[in-house]
Structure formats: C-alpha cells, structure tokens
Amino acid sequence: MTSEVVENEFEFYSKAKKYWKDVPATVDGMLGGYGHISSIDINSSRKFLQRFLRDGPNRTGTTRALDCGAGIGRITKRLLLPLFKTVDMVDVTEDFLTKAKSYLGEEGRRVRNYFCCGLQDFSPEPNSYDVIWIQWVIGHLTDNHLSDFLKRCRAGLRPNGIVVIKDNMAQEGVIMDDVDSSVCRDLDVVRKIIRRAGLHLLAEERQENFPDEIYHVYTFAMR
C-alpha cells in the first residue's frame, strides 16, 4: 500500500510536479527516453480499445474521450482523435498542454478542453465520456486518491462507457521511485483499488514486445 512507502503526501505530489516541469516536452520526454516504443504502445492500445467500439448492443460510443496524464498529447493524437469526435486532456504540467496545441496540429481543433490539474484534484464532468484513458500516471496518486479518482471517473462515463488504465506493474508489493516521486504497484494491489472504487473489470491484457528491462505493462478496461 502507498501508505507504507509515501511518508509525506504533500512532498510526494510537489516533488512529482517539480520533476515533470524539467522534462522535455517531447515524445521521448513523455516516455522517459523510450520514445521508440510509442508505436508499439499505440498499436496495442488501439486493438485493445476497438473490441469495445465494435457493433453490438453494449457498444462503447465514440463521441468523447478524456486523456488523463495527457502530457503533450501523444495518446490524444495517435489513439483518441482518430477514434473519437472530441477529446479532453488533463495534465498537471502547463508547458506540456501548451506544447500540445502545436504538436496535435490541425486535428487538435477537436480537443475541447485542456485542463491543467493533478488527477487527485480533478473531477471529470458527470455522464460525459465514452472512454476515460489513464496511462502511465496512476503511480503519481496515493491509493486513496486513486480510488477516489476512479469513483469520479465512473460518474463521468456515458452509458456503456469504459475507464481504461494502462500502466507499469511491479512483481510484488508497492515500489517507490524517488526520482520522479511515483509508486509502482503489483497487479493484486491495482485490482483491489479498482474494486474499491466500485468498478467491474471487463478485460485485462499484458503488453507485448516492450523492452525486457522495463516493468511489465498491463491494460485494464472497467466500468
């Protein structure tokens, strides 16, 4: 549990905010020097997401998506804008959102809102999103804040909407990273937090073809 590794909550958040302020506003910066894995990541995410967007009585809509921890908009540009009519972005670093406006190009006109806010303080507009995509950012929230945020995401979904988490998973327990002030949880801890938020797991998948030296990455869909 994060309560065992996060000694000072205020410091945990402020240190992370400071870390990201100094990160270059590039795809390589967003991916911690692993910019070359971006296409592998996006292609896998697209396949995962499209199974929910296919025809059927419980099909997830394609009107509006929310990109959480959006950075400069790597996922918005390559995954969400090609599939959804409009996208909202939320990130704690203002410089990244400013950069996004040029990085997204013409298609960026379909980004309705750029919210500059930490997810612990952010509330998605109720009943508004078909998909809420949360990637490589849950480690910046304490367990309680993550659970509370997921509850607010649940309220933010339209009928048949889904919340997706894609993130690093530890082998066991919760590991603190002092460099960027984040935690990495194991699968059991993440599943427990999802359940605690009142969400039901629809699908879970391990990312393939990532470098051996990085954490295993898993994608979860829930509602």
QUIMO-V530487 format. One record per residue. N is the residue number from 0. RES is the residue in one letter. SS is DSSP state (hx for helix, st for strand, lp for the rest). D_LAST is the distance of its C-alpha to the last C-alpha in whole Angstrom. Layout:
<<N | RES | SS | D_LAST> <N | RES | SS | D_LAST>>
This chain:
<<0 | M | lp | 23> <1 | T | hx | 24> <2 | S | hx | 26> <3 | E | hx | 29> <4 | V | hx | 29> <5 | V | lp | 28> <6 | E | lp | 32> <7 | N | lp | 32> <8 | E | hx | 28> <9 | F | hx | 30> <10 | E | hx | 32> <11 | F | hx | 29> <12 | Y | hx | 27> <13 | S | hx | 31> <14 | K | hx | 32> <15 | A | hx | 29> <16 | K | hx | 29> <17 | K | hx | 33> <18 | Y | hx | 32> <19 | W | hx | 30> <20 | K | hx | 33> <21 | D | lp | 35> <22 | V | lp | 33> <23 | P | lp | 34> <24 | A | lp | 32> <25 | T | lp | 32> <26 | V | hx | 29> <27 | D | hx | 31> <28 | G | hx | 31> <29 | M | hx | 27> <30 | L | lp | 27> <31 | G | lp | 30> <32 | G | lp | 33> <33 | Y | lp | 30> <34 | G | hx | 30> <35 | H | hx | 32> <36 | I | hx | 28> <37 | S | hx | 26> <38 | S | hx | 27> <39 | I | hx | 26> <40 | D | hx | 22> <41 | I | hx | 22> <42 | N | hx | 23> <43 | S | hx | 20> <44 | S | hx | 17> <45 | R | hx | 18> <46 | K | hx | 19> <47 | F | hx | 15> <48 | L | hx | 14> <49 | Q | hx | 16> <50 | R | hx | 15> <51 | F | hx | 12> <52 | L | hx | 14> <53 | R | lp | 17> <54 | D | lp | 18> <55 | G | lp | 17> <56 | P | lp | 16> <57 | N | lp | 12> <58 | R | lp | 13> <59 | T | lp | 11> <60 | G | lp | 13> <61 | T | lp | 16> <62 | T | lp | 17> <63 | R | st | 16> <64 | A | st | 14> <65 | L | st | 15> <66 | D | st | 16> <67 | C | st | 16> <68 | G | lp | 19> <69 | A | lp | 21> <70 | G | lp | 24> <71 | I | lp | 27> <72 | G | lp | 24> <73 | R | hx | 24> <74 | I | hx | 21> <75 | T | hx | 21> <76 | K | hx | 24> <77 | R | hx | 24> <78 | L | hx | 20> <79 | L | hx | 18> <80 | L | lp | 22> <81 | P | lp | 23> <82 | L | lp | 19> <83 | F | lp | 18> <84 | K | lp | 21> <85 | T | st | 20> <86 | V | st | 19> <87 | D | st | 19> <88 | M | st | 20> <89 | V | st | 20> <90 | D | st | 22> <91 | V | lp | 25> <92 | T | lp | 28> <93 | E | hx | 30> <94 | D | hx | 32> <95 | F | hx | 29> <96 | L | hx | 28> <97 | T | hx | 31> <98 | K | hx | 32> <99 | A | hx | 29> <100 | K | hx | 30> <101 | S | hx | 33> <102 | Y | hx | 31> <103 | L | lp | 29> <104 | G | hx | 32> <105 | E | hx | 32> <106 | E | hx | 28> <107 | G | hx | 28> <108 | R | hx | 29> <109 | R | hx | 25> <110 | V | st | 24> <111 | R | st | 24> <112 | N | st | 23> <113 | Y | st | 24> <114 | F | st | 23> <115 | C | st | 25> <116 | C | lp | 23> <117 | G | lp | 22> <118 | L | hx | 18> <119 | Q | hx | 20> <120 | D | hx | 21> <121 | F | lp | 19> <122 | S | lp | 16> <123 | P | lp | 15> <124 | E | lp | 16> <125 | P | lp | 14> <126 | N | lp | 12> <127 | S | lp | 14> <128 | Y | st | 12> <129 | D | st | 11> <130 | V | st | 10> <131 | I | st | 10> <132 | W | st | 12> <133 | I | st | 13> <134 | Q | st | 16> <135 | W | lp | 19> <136 | V | lp | 19> <137 | I | hx | 17> <138 | G | hx | 20> <139 | H | hx | 22> <140 | L | lp | 20> <141 | T | lp | 21> <142 | D | hx | 19> <143 | N | hx | 19> <144 | H | hx | 18> <145 | L | hx | 15> <146 | S | hx | 13> <147 | D | hx | 14> <148 | F | hx | 13> <149 | L | hx | 10> <150 | K | hx | 10> <151 | R | hx | 12> <152 | C | hx | 9> <153 | R | hx | 7> <154 | A | hx | 10> <155 | G | hx | 10> <156 | L | st | 8> <157 | R | st | 10> <158 | P | st | 10> <159 | N | st | 8> <160 | G | st | 7> <161 | I | st | 5> <162 | V | st | 6> <163 | V | st | 9> <164 | I | st | 11> <165 | K | st | 15> <166 | D | st | 17> <167 | N | st | 21> <168 | M | st | 21> <169 | A | st | 24> <170 | Q | lp | 25> <171 | E | lp | 26> <172 | G | lp | 25> <173 | V | st | 25> <174 | I | st | 27> <175 | M | st | 28> <176 | D | st | 29> <177 | D | lp | 32> <178 | V | lp | 33> <179 | D | lp | 30> <180 | S | lp | 29> <181 | S | st | 25> <182 | V | st | 24> <183 | C | st | 23> <184 | R | st | 21> <185 | D | st | 21> <186 | L | hx | 18> <187 | D | hx | 18> <188 | V | hx | 18> <189 | V | hx | 15> <190 | R | hx | 13> <191 | K | hx | 15> <192 | I | hx | 13> <193 | I | hx | 10> <194 | R | hx | 10> <195 | R | hx | 13> <196 | A | lp | 10> <197 | G | lp | 8> <198 | L | lp | 5> <199 | H | lp | 5> <200 | L | st | 7> <201 | L | st | 7> <202 | A | st | 10> <203 | E | st | 13> <204 | E | st | 16> <205 | R | st | 19> <206 | Q | lp | 21> <207 | E | lp | 24> <208 | N | lp | 28> <209 | F | lp | 27> <210 | P | lp | 30> <211 | D | lp | 31> <212 | E | lp | 32> <213 | I | lp | 28> <214 | Y | lp | 26> <215 | H | st | 23> <216 | V | st | 20> <217 | Y | st | 17> <218 | T | st | 14> <219 | F | st | 10> <220 | A | st | 7> <221 | M | st | 4> <222 | R | lp | 0>>
